Amino acid sequence: MVAAEPVQSEARSWTACPRKPKQCRPRTKTTGKHSWSAWQATAAQSSLKQARLKREKAHDEAMDTLQKTMKSSSLSAEEKKDCTAQLTAGLEDLHAENEIETLIKAKGFADCLCFLQSGRADLTVMTSGDALTAAQVAQIRDVVLSKSSVTAQNITVVEVK
């Protein structure tokens, strides 16, 4: 991804667009070009996609390490049991993350990224309209509580537009 540098234009703080410069101007009825908010949404989606790929890579590496460790003949029965428990917990977290993301998207949110780790749930929720309301945050919290063992005080929701 190309690093973006701030650019001042039309009394707004803009970020350099990886598209052609004409496409990053505010939408007008006469030109029909991409608006700043549309570009922001595309950038946020791209960021979520990259974060999702990094998460998947980290999960895959952790699972590979555990599987290689379990194949070691020098492990005791207790160590193999611990590795199996860690592998199972990792798979359960991965499954819960996917379920949580799917359910939150089904509730009408544009996108969602969930990280379950060490008894915490960190969610990034993309909205397409107004800021998240207390009722929407409660919906998100309820989904996390129903699909994981995380407690309410360990849930963090961050909104992106």
N, C-alpha and C positions, 0 to 999 in steps of 0.2 A: 504494500500500500504506500502511496506517495504521501509524505508528510505535508500537512497543510500549514501554511503560514497566514497569519491575519493580514487582511488587506482592507483599507478604509475606502469606502465607496458610498456615495449618496447618503452621507451622515449615518451610515449603519456600519457595524463591525461585521465584516464578511470573512469567510474563510475561503482560501483558494480552492477552486473547484477542479476536480480532475477532468471534467468535461471541457468542451470548448467554452471560452469565456462568455460568449453570447448566451449560452444556455443557462447561466447562473444569475441572470438579471431577474428582478422581480417580475412576476407575471403581469402583463397588461392585456386588456381586451383586444388591442389591435395586433399585438405580436404573438400571443399565445405561447411564449417561451416558458421554460421551467421556472417556478417560483422559488424563492429562498426557502420557504417552508417545505416544499417538495424535495429540495436538495437536502435539507436537514433530515427529513424522514429517510431518504435514501442512505445518507451517511450513518444514521442511527441503525438502520437495518444491516448495513455492512458491518458495523461495529459488533452488533449482536451475533452476526454470522461468524465473524472472526473469533469472538469469545467462545462461541459454541464449539468451533473447531479445536481451539486450544483446550477446552474442557475435555472433549472426546480424546484428544491426544494424551492428556494427562491421565485420564481413566485407563486408556489402553496400556500406557507404559506401566502404571501401577499394577494392573492385572497381569501383565507379562512378567513383571518382577516376582509377583507372588507365585505364579505358576512355575517359573524357573526354580524358585526357592523350594517349592513343594517337591520337585523332582530330585532334589539333592538327597543323596543317600545318607548324608551325615546328620540329618535332622532326627531328633528324637520324636517319639509319638506325640508328646505334648506340644512340641514346636510345629509339627504338621497340623495338629488340631487348631493351634492359633492361626496358622496361615489359612487354613480352610475357613475359619470364622471371619477373618479379614476379607477373604475373597468373596464369601457369601454376603457380608455387609456391604462391600463395594458394589456388588451386583444389585442388591436391594436398593441402595441409594440411586444407582443409575436408572433403575426401573421407576422409582418414585419421582426422580427428576423429570423423566419423560412424561409420566402421567400428569404431574402437576402442570407442566408446560402446556400439554394438550388441553387439559380442563380449563386453564386460564384463558387460552386462546378461544375455546368454545364459549366462554362467557362474553366474548365480544371485544377482547383486547387485541390490538394489532399483532403483538408478538410478546414473547416471554422467554427469559432465560433463568433457570433455577440452578443454584449450587447448594447441595446438601453436604455438609462436612462438619465433623466434630460437634454434632448436636445442634448445628445452626442451619438456617435456611436463608440464603441471600438471593433475592429475586430482583431482576431488572425487568420492568414491565413497560412495553411501548404502548403509548396511547395515541390515538389519532385525533382526538378532540381536546376537550377541556382537561384541566388537572384532575388527578384522582380524587374522588370524594371519600369520605370516611366509610360510606357503605361499600364502595368498591374495594377499599383496603380490607374491610372485614370479609368480603367475598374471597379475596385472595388468601387471607389468613386462614379462613375456614377450609379452603382447598388444601393448603399445606398441612394443616392439623389433621385432616382426614386421610391423607396419603403418606404421612411420615410420622416419626416418633418425636419430632421437634416440638418444643413447648412454645407457647405464644410469645413469650418475651425474647425468644431467640430467633424471631423472624424479622428480617429486614427487607423492606420493599423500596426500591428506587425506581422512579419514573423517568422515562426518556420519551421525547416526542419526535 
